[in-house]
Amino acid sequence: WGGSQVNKKSGSTGQSVPSVMSVEEVDTSDKERMSTGLKETDHLFGGGITKGSVYLLSGEPGVGKSTFLLLLAHSLAHSENPVHTVYLSGEETLSQIKGRVDRLGFGTGLKKALKLGHIIQVGEMEKMFRETKAEMVFIDSIQTVVDERLEQAPGTVTQI
């Protein structure tokens, strides 16, 4: 696989051999979790959201995925340490999202803490991430995202 040279005399690659260990031996102390402020959601995520992780929420159209993400954003914005959150939508307009926020009665706390964007290109997202220094990003929906360096259409396996 193009990475190592075998020493013909010793049979050694000159690289360290990957080690294996029991599950009990694995150190998980570096995985800092952030409470969502929603007890059942924290339980679902094993004690909160693991910082630096990516989660994929799926379900049939209309079951409430977008509404759940807004509820999660609302909870994070009102936590003890408010989280700077960006919600990117490729399917709904910003006014549609704001309308849902208003209907749910989340109030001004969420409206100030949550930034909205209609960005579907990966390059633009990367730029936005650097500029806003967002701590939490929701992308609704991942199937609308396009990496402009790829020729495939949005929603294809390669793009996703």
SELO-56352 format. One record per atom (N, C-alpha, C): x, y, z; residue in one letter. Coordinates in nm, 3 decimals, decimal comma. Layout:
N
X | Y | Z | aa
X | Y | Z | a $
...
END
This chain:
160
X | Y | Z | aa
0,081 | -0,119 | 0,000 | w $
0,000 | 0,000 | 0,000 | w $
0,084 | 0,124 | 0,000 | w $
0,207 | 0,108 | -0,041 | g $
0,293 | 0,222 | -0,068 | g $
0,348 | 0,294 | 0,052 | g $
0,352 | 0,235 | 0,168 | g $
0,399 | 0,312 | 0,282 | g $
0,523 | 0,259 | 0,349 | g $
0,558 | 0,133 | 0,327 | s $
0,669 | 0,079 | 0,403 | s $
0,761 | -0,003 | 0,315 | s $
0,886 | -0,013 | 0,359 | q $
0,988 | -0,094 | 0,294 | q $
1,020 | -0,210 | 0,387 | q $
1,024 | -0,330 | 0,335 | v $
1,055 | -0,446 | 0,418 | v $
1,205 | -0,470 | 0,417 | v $
1,263 | -0,486 | 0,537 | n $
1,403 | -0,522 | 0,550 | n $
1,413 | -0,671 | 0,521 | n $
1,483 | -0,705 | 0,412 | k $
1,488 | -0,844 | 0,366 | k $
1,553 | -0,937 | 0,466 | k $
1,649 | -0,888 | 0,545 | k $
1,718 | -0,974 | 0,641 | k $
1,631 | -1,004 | 0,762 | k $
1,567 | -0,900 | 0,817 | s $
1,491 | -0,921 | 0,940 | s $
1,342 | -0,940 | 0,917 | s $
1,295 | -0,899 | 0,799 | g $
1,151 | -0,906 | 0,774 | g $
1,078 | -0,788 | 0,834 | g $
1,151 | -0,698 | 0,897 | s $
1,091 | -0,583 | 0,963 | s $
1,064 | -0,471 | 0,863 | s $
0,960 | -0,398 | 0,884 | t $
0,927 | -0,284 | 0,798 | t $
0,995 | -0,158 | 0,845 | t $
1,055 | -0,160 | 0,961 | g $
1,116 | -0,040 | 1,015 | g $
1,013 | 0,053 | 1,078 | g $
0,889 | 0,013 | 1,078 | q $
0,783 | 0,092 | 1,140 | q $
0,732 | 0,019 | 1,262 | q $
0,676 | 0,095 | 1,355 | s $
0,623 | 0,030 | 1,474 | s $
0,498 | -0,051 | 1,436 | s $
0,479 | -0,161 | 1,504 | v $
0,366 | -0,248 | 1,479 | v $
0,245 | -0,192 | 1,552 | v $
0,131 | -0,180 | 1,484 | p $
0,011 | -0,131 | 1,552 | p $
-0,023 | -0,222 | 1,670 | p $
-0,060 | -0,161 | 1,779 | s $
-0,092 | -0,242 | 1,897 | s $
-0,243 | -0,259 | 1,908 | s $
-0,281 | -0,361 | 1,977 | v $
-0,421 | -0,385 | 2,007 | v $
-0,435 | -0,389 | 2,158 | v $
-0,554 | -0,359 | 2,204 | m $
-0,579 | -0,361 | 2,348 | m $
-0,724 | -0,395 | 2,373 | m $
-0,753 | -0,432 | 2,494 | s $
-0,891 | -0,463 | 2,530 | s $
-0,969 | -0,332 | 2,540 | s $
-1,097 | -0,342 | 2,526 | v $
-1,184 | -0,225 | 2,536 | v $
-1,163 | -0,158 | 2,671 | v $
-1,144 | -0,238 | 2,774 | e $
-1,125 | -0,185 | 2,910 | e $
-1,003 | -0,094 | 2,920 | e $
-0,901 | -0,118 | 2,838 | e $
-0,776 | -0,042 | 2,843 | e $
-0,781 | 0,091 | 2,767 | e $
-0,883 | 0,112 | 2,683 | v $
-0,890 | 0,231 | 2,600 | v $
-0,918 | 0,353 | 2,685 | v $
-0,836 | 0,458 | 2,667 | d $
-0,851 | 0,583 | 2,741 | d $
-0,952 | 0,672 | 2,670 | d $
-1,058 | 0,708 | 2,738 | t $
-1,159 | 0,797 | 2,680 | t $
-1,161 | 0,933 | 2,749 | t $
-1,061 | 0,961 | 2,828 | s $
-1,062 | 1,087 | 2,904 | s $
-1,046 | 1,209 | 2,814 | s $
-0,995 | 1,191 | 2,690 | d $
-0,977 | 1,305 | 2,602 | d $
-1,105 | 1,343 | 2,528 | d $
-1,211 | 1,272 | 2,549 | k $
-1,337 | 1,297 | 2,481 | k $
-1,428 | 1,383 | 2,569 | k $
-1,411 | 1,512 | 2,560 | e $
-1,490 | 1,604 | 2,640 | e $
-1,632 | 1,612 | 2,583 | e $
-1,729 | 1,597 | 2,671 | r $
-1,869 | 1,601 | 2,629 | r $
-1,932 | 1,732 | 2,672 | r $
-2,025 | 1,778 | 2,590 | m $
-2,096 | 1,901 | 2,617 | m $
-2,244 | 1,867 | 2,635 | m $
-2,299 | 1,905 | 2,746 | s $
-2,440 | 1,880 | 2,771 | s $
-2,524 | 1,963 | 2,675 | s $
-2,630 | 1,902 | 2,625 | t $
-2,722 | 1,974 | 2,538 | t $
-2,824 | 2,053 | 2,619 | t $
-2,832 | 2,024 | 2,747 | g $
-2,934 | 2,086 | 2,831 | g $
-3,067 | 2,011 | 2,823 | g $
-3,070 | 1,906 | 2,744 | l $
-3,190 | 1,823 | 2,730 | l $
-3,155 | 1,684 | 2,783 | l $
-3,210 | 1,648 | 2,897 | k $
-3,173 | 1,524 | 2,965 | k $
-3,181 | 1,401 | 2,875 | k $
-3,291 | 1,383 | 2,805 | e $
-3,309 | 1,265 | 2,720 | e $
-3,211 | 1,265 | 2,603 | e $
-3,183 | 1,383 | 2,547 | t $
-3,088 | 1,394 | 2,436 | t $
-2,947 | 1,363 | 2,484 | t $
-2,910 | 1,414 | 2,600 | d $
-2,779 | 1,382 | 2,657 | d $
-2,765 | 1,231 | 2,677 | d $
-2,870 | 1,168 | 2,726 | h $
-2,869 | 1,022 | 2,745 | h $
-2,850 | 0,951 | 2,611 | h $
-2,919 | 0,996 | 2,509 | l $
-2,907 | 0,938 | 2,375 | l $
-2,763 | 0,947 | 2,324 | l $
-2,696 | 1,058 | 2,352 | f $
-2,558 | 1,079 | 2,307 | f $
-2,455 | 1,029 | 2,407 | f $
-2,495 | 0,949 | 2,504 | g $
-2,400 | 0,891 | 2,596 | g $
-2,343 | 0,988 | 2,697 | g $
-2,421 | 1,089 | 2,734 | g $
-2,376 | 1,185 | 2,835 | g $
-2,354 | 1,323 | 2,778 | g $
-2,392 | 1,346 | 2,655 | g $
-2,375 | 1,476 | 2,591 | g $
-2,306 | 1,459 | 2,457 | g $
-2,294 | 1,570 | 2,387 | i $
-2,232 | 1,569 | 2,255 | i $
-2,081 | 1,570 | 2,272 | i $
-2,012 | 1,480 | 2,202 | t $
-1,867 | 1,475 | 2,207 | t $
-1,811 | 1,586 | 2,119 | t $
-1,730 | 1,673 | 2,178 | k $
-1,672 | 1,784 | 2,102 | k $
-1,587 | 1,730 | 1,988 | k $
-1,601 | 1,795 | 1,872 | g $
-1,525 | 1,756 | 1,755 | g $
-1,586 | 1,643 | 1,675 | g $
-1,703 | 1,597 | 1,716 | s $
-1,767 | 1,485 | 1,647 | s $
-1,870 | 1,533 | 1,545 | s $
-1,907 | 1,441 | 1,458 | v $
-2,010 | 1,465 | 1,359 | v $
-2,121 | 1,365 | 1,383 | v $
-2,244 | 1,414 | 1,384 | y $
-2,360 | 1,327 | 1,403 | y $
-2,451 | 1,342 | 1,282 | y $
-2,512 | 1,233 | 1,239 | l $
-2,605 | 1,235 | 1,128 | l $
-2,743 | 1,197 | 1,180 | l $
-2,837 | 1,287 | 1,164 | l $
-2,975 | 1,265 | 1,206 | l $
-3,056 | 1,233 | 1,081 | l $
-3,123 | 1,119 | 1,082 | s $
-3,200 | 1,082 | 0,962 | s $
-3,342 | 1,044 | 1,002 | s $
-3,429 | 1,047 | 0,905 | g $
-3,568 | 1,011 | 0,927 | g $
-3,651 | 1,050 | 0,807 | g $
-3,773 | 1,003 | 0,806 | e $
-3,865 | 1,033 | 0,697 | e $
-3,896 | 1,184 | 0,694 | e $
-3,928 | 1,235 | 0,576 | p $
-3,967 | 1,377 | 0,567 | p $
-4,086 | 1,407 | 0,659 | p $
-4,076 | 1,520 | 0,728 | g $
-4,187 | 1,565 | 0,811 | g $
-4,191 | 1,511 | 0,953 | g $
-4,091 | 1,432 | 0,994 | v $
-4,096 | 1,376 | 1,129 | v $
-4,043 | 1,472 | 1,235 | v $
-3,982 | 1,584 | 1,193 | g $
-3,939 | 1,684 | 1,291 | g $
-3,789 | 1,698 | 1,309 | g $
-3,711 | 1,654 | 1,213 | k $
-3,565 | 1,663 | 1,226 | k $
-3,519 | 1,809 | 1,240 | k $
-3,569 | 1,895 | 1,151 | s $
-3,530 | 2,036 | 1,154 | s $
-3,577 | 2,103 | 1,282 | s $
-3,698 | 2,072 | 1,323 | t $
-3,752 | 2,128 | 1,447 | t $
-3,669 | 2,082 | 1,567 | t $
-3,630 | 1,953 | 1,567 | f $
-3,545 | 1,901 | 1,676 | f $
-3,412 | 1,975 | 1,679 | f $
-3,352 | 2,000 | 1,563 | l $
-3,224 | 2,072 | 1,560 | l $
-3,239 | 2,214 | 1,614 | l $
-3,351 | 2,279 | 1,582 | l $
-3,376 | 2,413 | 1,637 | l $
-3,397 | 2,407 | 1,788 | l $
-3,465 | 2,304 | 1,837 | l $
-3,482 | 2,285 | 1,981 | l $
-3,346 | 2,266 | 2,047 | l $
-3,262 | 2,186 | 1,985 | l $
-3,126 | 2,163 | 2,036 | l $
-3,047 | 2,294 | 2,036 | l $
-3,056 | 2,371 | 1,929 | a $
-2,988 | 2,501 | 1,923 | a $
-3,039 | 2,594 | 2,031 | a $
-3,170 | 2,594 | 2,052 | h $
-3,230 | 2,677 | 2,157 | h $
-3,174 | 2,639 | 2,294 | h $
-3,169 | 2,510 | 2,322 | s $
-3,118 | 2,463 | 2,451 | s $
-2,971 | 2,501 | 2,469 | s $
-2,891 | 2,484 | 2,365 | l $
-2,748 | 2,519 | 2,373 | l $
-2,729 | 2,669 | 2,393 | l $
-2,814 | 2,750 | 2,330 | a $
-2,805 | 2,895 | 2,343 | a $
-2,842 | 2,942 | 2,484 | a $
-2,925 | 2,864 | 2,553 | h $
-2,969 | 2,901 | 2,687 | h $
-2,897 | 2,822 | 2,796 | h $
-2,791 | 2,754 | 2,760 | s $
-2,718 | 2,675 | 2,859 | s $
-2,637 | 2,768 | 2,950 | s $
-2,578 | 2,708 | 3,052 | e $
-2,496 | 2,784 | 3,145 | e $
-2,385 | 2,858 | 3,072 | e $
-2,326 | 2,792 | 2,974 | n $
-2,224 | 2,853 | 2,888 | n $
-2,279 | 2,853 | 2,746 | n $
-2,347 | 2,961 | 2,705 | p $
-2,410 | 2,965 | 2,573 | p $
-2,314 | 2,927 | 2,461 | p $
-2,365 | 2,847 | 2,368 | v $
-2,285 | 2,795 | 2,258 | v $
-2,315 | 2,873 | 2,131 | v $
-2,212 | 2,925 | 2,067 | h $
-2,225 | 2,997 | 1,940 | h $
-2,257 | 2,895 | 1,830 | h $
-2,379 | 2,903 | 1,778 | t $
-2,430 | 2,802 | 1,686 | t $
-2,466 | 2,862 | 1,551 | t $
-2,434 | 2,787 | 1,444 | v $
-2,471 | 2,826 | 1,309 | v $
-2,558 | 2,715 | 1,250 | v $
-2,670 | 2,754 | 1,191 | y $
-2,763 | 2,661 | 1,129 | y $
-2,765 | 2,692 | 0,979 | y $
-2,716 | 2,598 | 0,899 | l $
-2,712 | 2,615 | 0,754 | l $
-2,822 | 2,531 | 0,691 | l $
-2,900 | 2,593 | 0,605 | s $
-3,009 | 2,521 | 0,540 | s $
-2,994 | 2,528 | 0,390 | s $
-3,004 | 2,413 | 0,328 | g $
-3,003 | 2,408 | 0,182 | g $
-3,142 | 2,384 | 0,127 | g $
-3,237 | 2,358 | 0,215 | e $
-3,373 | 2,324 | 0,170 | e $
-3,475 | 2,432 | 0,200 | e $
-3,452 | 2,508 | 0,306 | e $
-3,549 | 2,611 | 0,345 | e $
-3,485 | 2,749 | 0,337 | e $
-3,569 | 2,848 | 0,314 | t $
-3,519 | 2,985 | 0,314 | t $
-3,498 | 3,029 | 0,459 | t $
-3,420 | 3,133 | 0,476 | l $
-3,396 | 3,184 | 0,611 | l $
-3,525 | 3,233 | 0,674 | l $
-3,615 | 3,291 | 0,595 | s $
-3,742 | 3,338 | 0,652 | s $
-3,829 | 3,221 | 0,697 | s $
-3,823 | 3,107 | 0,628 | q $
-3,897 | 2,989 | 0,673 | q $
-3,844 | 2,940 | 0,808 | q $
-3,712 | 2,940 | 0,823 | i $
-3,652 | 2,895 | 0,950 | i $
-3,690 | 2,992 | 1,062 | i $
-3,679 | 3,122 | 1,036 | k $
-3,716 | 3,220 | 1,137 | k $
-3,864 | 3,205 | 1,175 | k $
-3,948 | 3,177 | 1,077 | g $
-4,089 | 3,154 | 1,105 | g $
-4,110 | 3,038 | 1,200 | g $
-4,034 | 2,929 | 1,183 | r $
-4,045 | 2,814 | 1,273 | r $
-3,998 | 2,853 | 1,412 | r $
-3,887 | 2,927 | 1,421 | v $
-3,837 | 2,973 | 1,551 | v $
-3,945 | 3,055 | 1,621 | v $
-4,010 | 3,144 | 1,546 | d $
-4,116 | 3,226 | 1,605 | d $
-4,234 | 3,140 | 1,650 | d $
-4,276 | 3,043 | 1,567 | r $
-4,390 | 2,956 | 1,602 | r $
-4,361 | 2,872 | 1,726 | r $
-4,236 | 2,831 | 1,741 | l $
-4,198 | 2,750 | 1,856 | l $
-4,184 | 2,834 | 1,983 | l $
-4,183 | 2,966 | 1,968 | g $
-4,179 | 3,055 | 2,083 | g $
-4,045 | 3,056 | 2,155 | g $
-3,937 | 3,041 | 2,081 | f $
-3,806 | 3,035 | 2,145 | f $
-3,757 | 3,170 | 2,195 | f $
-3,808 | 3,279 | 2,146 | g $
-3,775 | 3,410 | 2,199 | g $
-3,641 | 3,464 | 2,152 | g $
-3,604 | 3,576 | 2,213 | t $
-3,488 | 3,651 | 2,167 | t $
-3,356 | 3,584 | 2,199 | t $
-3,350 | 3,501 | 2,303 | g $
-3,223 | 3,435 | 2,336 | g $
-3,168 | 3,355 | 2,220 | g $
-3,254 | 3,277 | 2,157 | l $
-3,212 | 3,198 | 2,042 | l $
-3,184 | 3,288 | 1,922 | l $
-3,267 | 3,388 | 1,905 | k $
-3,252 | 3,475 | 1,789 | k $
-3,118 | 3,547 | 1,790 | k $
-3,061 | 3,571 | 1,907 | k $
-2,931 | 3,637 | 1,915 | k $
-2,817 | 3,537 | 1,908 | k $
-2,835 | 3,418 | 1,965 | a $
-2,726 | 3,320 | 1,974 | a $
-2,712 | 3,236 | 1,849 | a $
-2,818 | 3,223 | 1,770 | l $
-2,817 | 3,137 | 1,652 | l $
-2,802 | 3,220 | 1,526 | l $
-2,703 | 3,185 | 1,445 | k $
-2,682 | 3,249 | 1,316 | k $
-2,735 | 3,155 | 1,208 | k $
-2,803 | 3,211 | 1,109 | l $
-2,860 | 3,133 | 1,000 | l $
-2,784 | 3,161 | 0,871 | l $
-2,778 | 3,059 | 0,785 | g $
-2,716 | 3,078 | 0,656 | g $
-2,776 | 2,983 | 0,553 | g $
-2,777 | 3,029 | 0,428 | h $
-2,820 | 2,943 | 0,317 | h $
-2,694 | 2,920 | 0,234 | h $
-2,613 | 2,827 | 0,279 | i $
-2,485 | 2,796 | 0,214 | i $
-2,485 | 2,647 | 0,183 | i $
-2,460 | 2,612 | 0,057 | i $
-2,456 | 2,471 | 0,022 | i $
-2,321 | 2,428 | -0,034 | i $
-2,233 | 2,522 | -0,063 | q $
-2,103 | 2,487 | -0,119 | q $
-1,999 | 2,469 | -0,007 | q $
-1,926 | 2,358 | -0,013 | v $
-1,829 | 2,325 | 0,091 | v $
-1,726 | 2,436 | 0,111 | v $
-1,675 | 2,493 | 0,004 | g $
-1,576 | 2,600 | 0,014 | g $
-1,629 | 2,720 | 0,090 | g $
-1,753 | 2,757 | 0,064 | e $
-1,815 | 2,869 | 0,136 | e $
-1,838 | 2,835 | 0,283 | e $
-1,873 | 2,709 | 0,309 | m $
-1,891 | 2,665 | 0,448 | m $
-1,760 | 2,675 | 0,524 | m $
-1,651 | 2,627 | 0,464 | e $
-1,521 | 2,633 | 0,529 | e $
-1,484 | 2,777 | 0,563 | e $
-1,508 | 2,869 | 0,470 | k $
-1,480 | 3,011 | 0,493 | k $
-1,564 | 3,063 | 0,610 | k $
-1,693 | 3,029 | 0,610 | m $
-1,783 | 3,073 | 0,717 | m $
-1,738 | 3,018 | 0,853 | m $
-1,696 | 2,890 | 0,855 | f $
-1,651 | 2,830 | 0,981 | f $
-1,533 | 2,909 | 1,039 | f $
-1,438 | 2,944 | 0,953 | r $
-1,321 | 3,020 | 0,998 | r $
-1,360 | 3,159 | 1,048 | r $
-1,450 | 3,225 | 0,975 | e $
-1,488 | 3,362 | 1,009 | e $
-1,573 | 3,372 | 1,134 | e $
-1,667 | 3,280 | 1,152 | t $
-1,760 | 3,290 | 1,265 | t $
-1,709 | 3,222 | 1,392 | t $
-1,615 | 3,130 | 1,376 | k $
-1,563 | 3,052 | 1,491 | k $
-1,679 | 2,982 | 1,564 | k $
-1,771 | 2,927 | 1,485 | a $
-1,886 | 2,858 | 1,542 | a $
-1,842 | 2,739 | 1,626 | a $
-1,910 | 2,720 | 1,738 | e $
-1,882 | 2,605 | 1,825 | e $
-1,969 | 2,485 | 1,788 | e $
-2,084 | 2,513 | 1,726 | m $
-2,177 | 2,408 | 1,687 | m $
-2,235 | 2,448 | 1,552 | m $
-2,237 | 2,352 | 1,459 | v $
-2,290 | 2,377 | 1,325 | v $
-2,392 | 2,270 | 1,292 | v $
-2,510 | 2,313 | 1,248 | f $
-2,613 | 2,222 | 1,199 | f $
-2,623 | 2,242 | 1,049 | f $
-2,619 | 2,133 | 0,972 | i $
-2,636 | 2,140 | 0,827 | i $
-2,763 | 2,063 | 0,791 | i $
-2,859 | 2,135 | 0,735 | d $
-2,990 | 2,079 | 0,705 | d $
-3,022 | 2,106 | 0,558 | d $
-3,001 | 2,020 | 0,479 | s $
-2,972 | 1,879 | 0,491 | s $
-2,840 | 1,849 | 0,419 | s $
-2,769 | 1,749 | 0,465 | i $
-2,638 | 1,715 | 0,410 | i $
-2,648 | 1,678 | 0,262 | i $
-2,762 | 1,629 | 0,220 | q $
-2,778 | 1,589 | 0,079 | q $
-2,783 | 1,708 | -0,016 | q $
-2,796 | 1,830 | 0,037 | t $
-2,796 | 1,949 | -0,049 | t $
-2,657 | 2,010 | -0,063 | t $
-2,562 | 1,961 | 0,015 | v $
-2,427 | 2,018 | 0,014 | v $
-2,350 | 1,973 | -0,110 | v $
-2,275 | 2,068 | -0,166 | v $
-2,198 | 2,042 | -0,288 | v $
-2,053 | 2,078 | -0,265 | v $
-1,964 | 1,984 | -0,296 | d $
-1,821 | 2,013 | -0,300 | d $
-1,790 | 2,048 | -0,444 | d $
-1,763 | 2,174 | -0,469 | e $
-1,744 | 2,223 | -0,605 | e $
-1,624 | 2,160 | -0,676 | e $
-1,539 | 2,091 | -0,602 | r $
-1,425 | 2,022 | -0,663 | r $
-1,465 | 1,888 | -0,725 | r $
-1,586 | 1,842 | -0,695 | l $
-1,635 | 1,715 | -0,748 | l $
-1,738 | 1,741 | -0,858 | l $
-1,743 | 1,652 | -0,955 | e $
-1,834 | 1,669 | -1,067 | e $
-1,974 | 1,611 | -1,040 | e $
-1,986 | 1,525 | -0,943 | q $
-2,113 | 1,458 | -0,918 | q $
-2,219 | 1,556 | -0,866 | q $
-2,342 | 1,519 | -0,884 | a $
-2,456 | 1,604 | -0,842 | a $
-2,475 | 1,598 | -0,691 | a $
-2,538 | 1,702 | -0,634 | p $
-2,570 | 1,699 | -0,491 | p $
-2,653 | 1,576 | -0,457 | p $
-2,630 | 1,519 | -0,340 | g $
-2,706 | 1,404 | -0,295 | g $
-2,650 | 1,270 | -0,339 | g $
-2,551 | 1,273 | -0,428 | t $
-2,490 | 1,145 | -0,468 | t $
-2,397 | 1,096 | -0,359 | t $
-2,365 | 0,968 | -0,361 | v $
-2,279 | 0,910 | -0,259 | v $
-2,145 | 0,984 | -0,251 | v $
-2,087 | 1,016 | -0,364 | t $
-1,957 | 1,084 | -0,365 | t $
-1,967 | 1,221 | -0,300 | t $
-2,072 | 1,296 | -0,326 | q $
-2,087 | 1,429 | -0,267 | q $
-2,110 | 1,420 | -0,117 | q $
-2,191 | 1,326 | -0,074 | i $
-2,222 | 1,313 | 0,068 | i $
-2,100 | 1,263 | 0,141 | i $
END
